[in-house]
Amino acid sequence: MVIILFKLLITPFFIGAATLAGRRWGPIVNGLLVGLPLTTGPISFILATEYGLAFATKAAAGNLAGQVSMCVFCLTYSLVAQRTNWKVSASAAIVAFLATTFTLNRISWQLLPAFLILMLAIALVAWIVPQRSVAVTVSTPPKWDLPARIGIATTFVIVLTTVANVLGPQLSGLISTFPIYGVLFAVFTHFQQGPQAAANLLRGIVLGSVAYAFFFMMIGVCLIPVGMALTYLLAPLAAIVVSGFFYMVTKWEGRRLSAE
């Protein structure tokens, strides 16, 4: 019963908070928050509880490798969006994500190589997709927007954690990075504020992936020797500190671009 309540409550809380913060502070902050393990973090905790620490530790390597697919998704959407509409951009990005995930699953991932490959992917995408200033636009989202985001995320967490034992730890980790919120946030931003605002958001997701990487590195290193309680306390703290650093960096970039 406790696990069921956790599944039903924790993801809506995280996603709702990220959505409202994004509306308050804009697409870049929104991207940084979405880059955090808002769904994969709760999934990791549930896997550790239901299937054991070894399963969750192995899944952490899959989580790290899977975030490479998220970086590919962000890169593809950002580039395609400059030339076409949100429908084509989202479709191309999802196909790129699935193709990358299929390729990554053919490799048996270990924690450190997965971490290093992810950091390389983050650096490459951040270099290819620079932050650019955009005009600030104010729009009122539809009433169903926030409930739909929460409902989709909660359903995804419940389904994945239910079938994880069948998929195995690595594939569970890889699939858990499916860009549900990357798609939703990018599409709404693209439609309401234009392709460059969407690219800024997606770049924020990529930079937020550094915090994600440190979160799952902590999980993979600490979970078995340290235990669940301390690990799932330290990992979010590490992610928040790293995300705060990149928030300051993007804020400085935004001021510099505005001055130019």
C-alpha positions as CSV (number, residue, x, y, z in Angstrom):
1,M,0.0,0.0,0.0
2,V,2.9,2.4,0.8
3,I,4.5,1.8,-2.6
4,I,1.2,2.3,-4.4
5,L,0.6,5.6,-2.6
6,F,4.2,6.6,-3.4
7,K,3.6,5.9,-7.1
8,L,0.4,7.9,-7.1
9,L,1.6,10.9,-5.2
10,I,5.4,11.6,-5.7
11,T,5.4,11.9,-9.5
12,P,2.4,14.3,-9.6
13,F,4.1,16.5,-7.0
14,F,7.4,16.7,-8.9
15,I,5.8,17.3,-12.3
16,G,3.4,19.8,-11.0
17,A,6.1,21.8,-9.3
18,A,8.3,21.7,-12.4
19,T,5.4,22.9,-14.6
20,L,4.5,25.8,-12.4
21,A,8.1,26.8,-11.9
22,G,8.6,26.8,-15.7
23,R,5.6,29.0,-16.2
24,R,7.0,31.4,-13.6
25,W,10.6,31.6,-14.8
26,G,10.5,30.6,-18.4
27,P,11.7,27.9,-20.8
28,I,15.3,27.6,-19.8
29,V,14.5,27.1,-16.1
30,N,11.7,24.7,-17.3
31,G,14.3,22.7,-19.2
32,L,16.7,22.5,-16.3
33,L,13.9,21.2,-14.1
34,V,12.8,18.7,-16.7
35,G,16.4,17.5,-17.0
36,L,16.2,16.4,-13.4
37,P,15.1,12.8,-12.7
38,L,11.5,13.7,-12.0
39,T,10.2,10.4,-13.2
40,T,13.3,8.3,-13.3
41,G,14.2,9.1,-9.7
42,P,10.9,7.8,-8.3
43,I,11.2,4.8,-10.7
44,S,14.6,4.1,-9.3
45,F,13.4,4.2,-5.7
46,I,10.5,1.9,-6.6
47,L,12.7,-0.6,-8.4
48,A,15.0,-0.7,-5.3
49,T,12.1,-1.3,-3.1
50,E,10.3,-3.9,-5.2
51,Y,13.2,-5.7,-6.9
52,G,16.2,-5.1,-4.7
53,L,19.3,-2.9,-4.5
54,A,21.3,-4.9,-7.0
55,F,18.5,-4.5,-9.6
56,A,18.3,-0.7,-9.0
57,T,22.1,-0.4,-9.2
58,K,22.2,-2.1,-12.5
59,A,19.3,0.0,-13.7
60,A,21.3,3.1,-12.8
61,A,23.8,2.3,-15.6
62,G,20.9,2.0,-18.0
63,N,19.5,5.3,-16.8
64,L,22.8,7.0,-17.5
65,A,23.1,5.4,-21.0
66,G,19.4,6.1,-21.7
67,Q,19.8,9.8,-21.0
68,V,22.1,9.9,-24.1
69,S,18.9,9.1,-26.0
70,M,17.3,12.1,-24.4
71,C,20.2,14.3,-25.6
72,V,19.7,12.9,-29.1
73,F,16.0,13.7,-28.8
74,C,16.8,17.3,-27.8
75,L,19.3,17.8,-30.5
76,T,17.0,16.4,-33.2
77,Y,14.0,18.5,-32.2
78,S,16.1,21.6,-31.9
79,L,17.5,21.3,-35.4
80,V,14.4,20.1,-37.1
81,A,12.2,22.8,-35.4
82,Q,14.2,25.6,-37.1
83,R,12.8,24.4,-40.5
84,T,9.4,23.0,-39.8
85,N,6.4,22.7,-37.4
86,W,6.1,21.0,-34.1
87,K,4.4,17.8,-35.5
88,V,7.3,17.0,-37.7
89,S,9.9,18.0,-35.1
90,A,8.3,15.9,-32.4
91,S,8.0,12.9,-34.7
92,A,11.6,13.1,-35.9
93,A,12.9,13.5,-32.4
94,I,10.9,10.5,-31.0
95,V,12.2,8.3,-33.9
96,A,15.8,9.4,-33.1
97,F,15.2,8.6,-29.4
98,L,13.9,5.1,-30.1
99,A,16.7,4.4,-32.6
100,T,19.3,5.5,-30.2
101,T,17.8,3.4,-27.4
102,F,17.6,0.3,-29.6
103,T,21.3,0.8,-30.4
104,L,22.4,1.4,-26.8
105,N,20.5,-1.7,-25.6
106,R,22.8,-3.8,-27.7
107,I,25.7,-2.9,-25.3
108,S,26.0,-4.2,-21.8
109,W,26.5,-0.9,-19.9
110,Q,28.6,-0.4,-16.8
111,L,28.3,2.7,-14.6
112,L,31.4,4.6,-15.4
113,P,31.4,4.2,-19.2
114,A,27.7,5.2,-19.2
115,F,28.5,8.3,-17.1
116,L,31.4,9.4,-19.4
117,I,29.4,8.8,-22.6
118,L,26.5,10.8,-21.2
119,M,28.8,13.7,-20.2
120,L,30.3,13.7,-23.7
121,A,26.8,13.8,-25.3
122,I,25.8,16.7,-23.1
123,A,28.8,18.7,-24.0
124,L,28.4,18.0,-27.7
125,V,24.7,18.9,-27.8
126,A,25.2,22.1,-25.7
127,W,27.9,23.2,-28.2
128,I,25.8,22.5,-31.3
129,V,22.6,24.2,-29.8
130,P,23.7,27.5,-28.3
131,Q,21.4,29.6,-26.2
132,R,19.9,32.5,-28.0
133,S,17.7,35.3,-26.7
134,V,14.0,35.3,-27.6
135,A,11.2,37.7,-27.1
136,V,9.2,36.9,-24.0
137,T,5.6,35.9,-24.7
138,V,2.9,35.4,-22.2
139,S,0.2,32.8,-22.9
140,T,-2.4,31.1,-20.8
141,P,-2.2,27.3,-20.9
142,P,-5.4,25.3,-21.3
143,K,-7.0,24.1,-18.1
144,W,-6.3,20.4,-19.0
145,D,-2.6,21.0,-19.5
146,L,-1.3,20.4,-15.9
147,P,-3.7,17.5,-15.2
148,A,-2.7,15.8,-18.5
149,R,1.0,16.1,-17.7
150,I,0.5,14.6,-14.3
151,G,-1.7,11.8,-15.5
152,I,0.6,10.8,-18.3
153,A,3.7,10.8,-16.0
154,T,2.0,8.8,-13.2
155,T,0.7,6.2,-15.7
156,F,4.2,5.8,-17.2
157,V,5.8,5.3,-13.7
158,I,3.1,2.7,-12.7
159,V,3.4,0.8,-16.0
160,L,7.2,0.7,-16.2
161,T,7.7,-0.3,-12.6
162,T,5.1,-3.0,-13.0
163,V,6.8,-4.6,-16.0
164,A,10.4,-3.9,-15.0
165,N,11.1,-7.4,-13.8
166,V,10.2,-8.7,-17.3
167,L,12.3,-6.0,-19.1
168,G,15.3,-6.5,-16.9
169,P,17.3,-3.7,-15.2
170,Q,19.2,-2.3,-18.1
171,L,16.3,-2.0,-20.5
172,S,14.1,-0.6,-17.7
173,G,16.7,2.1,-17.1
174,L,17.0,2.9,-20.8
175,I,13.2,3.1,-21.4
176,S,12.6,5.1,-18.2
177,T,14.2,8.1,-19.9
178,F,11.5,8.2,-22.6
179,P,11.0,11.9,-23.1
180,I,7.3,12.2,-22.1
181,Y,7.9,15.6,-20.7
182,G,10.5,16.6,-23.2
183,V,7.8,16.1,-25.9
184,L,5.1,17.9,-24.0
185,F,7.1,20.8,-22.9
186,A,8.9,21.2,-26.3
187,V,5.7,21.0,-28.3
188,F,3.8,23.6,-26.1
189,T,6.8,25.9,-26.1
190,H,7.3,25.6,-29.9
191,F,3.6,26.2,-30.6
192,Q,3.2,29.1,-28.2
193,Q,6.6,30.8,-28.3
194,G,8.4,29.6,-31.4
195,P,11.2,27.3,-32.4
196,Q,14.1,29.1,-30.7
197,A,12.3,29.2,-27.3
198,A,11.8,25.4,-27.8
199,A,15.5,25.0,-28.6
200,N,16.4,27.0,-25.4
201,L,14.1,24.7,-23.3
202,L,15.7,21.6,-24.8
203,R,19.2,23.0,-24.2
204,G,18.1,23.5,-20.6
205,I,17.1,19.8,-20.5
206,V,20.5,18.8,-21.8
207,L,22.3,20.9,-19.3
208,G,20.0,19.6,-16.6
209,S,21.2,16.1,-17.6
210,V,24.5,16.8,-15.8
211,A,22.5,16.9,-12.5
212,Y,20.7,13.8,-13.7
213,A,24.1,12.1,-14.4
214,F,25.4,12.9,-10.9
215,F,22.1,11.6,-9.4
216,F,22.4,8.2,-11.0
217,M,26.1,8.0,-10.4
218,M,25.4,8.4,-6.7
219,I,22.7,5.7,-7.0
220,G,25.1,3.3,-8.7
221,V,28.0,3.9,-6.4
222,C,26.3,4.2,-3.0
223,L,23.1,2.1,-3.1
224,I,24.5,-1.3,-2.1
225,P,27.3,-0.2,0.3
226,V,25.4,2.7,1.9
227,G,21.7,1.6,1.7
228,M,18.5,3.2,0.4
229,A,17.8,5.8,3.0
230,L,21.1,7.7,2.8
231,T,21.6,7.2,-0.9
232,Y,18.1,8.5,-1.9
233,L,18.9,11.5,0.4
234,L,22.3,12.3,-1.0
235,A,21.5,11.7,-4.7
236,P,18.8,14.4,-4.9
237,L,21.0,16.9,-3.0
238,A,23.8,16.3,-5.5
239,A,21.4,16.8,-8.4
240,I,20.0,20.0,-6.9
241,V,23.5,21.5,-6.3
242,V,24.6,20.8,-9.9
243,S,21.3,22.1,-11.3
244,G,21.7,25.3,-9.3
245,F,25.1,25.8,-10.8
246,F,23.8,25.5,-14.3
247,Y,20.9,27.8,-13.5
248,M,23.5,30.5,-12.6
249,V,25.4,29.8,-15.8
250,T,22.3,30.0,-18.1
251,K,21.2,33.2,-16.2
252,W,24.6,34.7,-16.9
253,E,24.3,33.7,-20.6
254,G,20.9,35.3,-20.8
255,R,22.1,38.6,-19.4
256,R,25.0,38.6,-21.8
257,L,22.7,37.9,-24.8
258,S,20.3,40.6,-23.7
259,A,23.2,43.1,-23.4
260,E,24.2,42.2,-27.0
